[in-house]
Structures are given as structure tokens and as C-alpha cells.
Amino acid sequence: MGAVALTCFALLAGLTFCGVLGSAMELATRQRLSFREPFVSPHHIVRSLAAAAAAGPFMLINDALEAWRSGRVSTLFLLSCAASALGWALATGIVAVDLARRAAGFLS
């Protein structure tokens, strides 16, 4: 049961981390979060990578929902994007929890 609890904690930490940073980016730009300008740009590669790493799961879901609502993709595609976003958020949560653990080690 310990592994399941740790996995759930990492997933929730990843969703929280991505959600907070994604909301901050939306507030700063006053635009919906997506894989388009001003969040992702071929002219600003490092900034684009940082934005995608920080809020990528929500960018993916927003773009997939927009495509599904306009009828460009199927429901199965939307569900696969949602599963990918959960996996991405889990990976981000693992990194965030590990970084927090290391930072706590430095402070003590």
C-alpha cells in the first residue's frame, strides 16, 4: 500500500505544481494555456521548454479539448491525451517531490 500512496502523492503534487504554474502563466498573459504563442515559440526555445515542462499537461488537455469540441479528433484521442497528461503530471510530481526532499536535506 505504501507504493500506491506515494504514487498518488506524486501525482497530486505534479497536478498542483503544473496547475499553479499554468494558472500563473495564464494570468500573466491573459490567454488560455496552449502549445501556441506566447507560451511556446521557435524563437525562444529555452523559455518554451520551461513552459512546457512546467505546465505541459494542462497545455495538452486544453489543446485536446479544443480539438474535440470542434470535431477534429475522436473521443478516444481525447482520452489518450488525458492519460498522457496524467503520466506527464506524475513524472513532474516525482521530480518536484524529489527536489523538495533534496532542498529539505540542505536546510536541515
C-alpha positions, 0 to 999 in steps of 0.5 A: 500500500505504501507504493500506491500512496506515494504514487498518488502523492506524486501525482497530486503534487505534479497536478498542483505544481503544473496547475499553479504554474499554468494558472500563473502563466495564464494570468500573466498573459491573459490567454488560455494555456496552449502549445501556441504563442506566447507560451511556446515559440521557435524563437525562444526555445529555452523559455518554451521548454520551461513552459512546457515542462512546467505546465505541459499537461494542462497545455495538452488537455486544453489543446485536446479539448479544443480539438474535440469540441470542434470535431477534429479528433475522436473521443478516444484521442481525447482520452489518450491525451488525458492519460498522457497528461496524467503520466506527464503530471506524475513524472513532474510530481516525482521530480518536484517531490524529489527536489523538495526532499533534496532542498529539505536535506540542505536546510536541515 
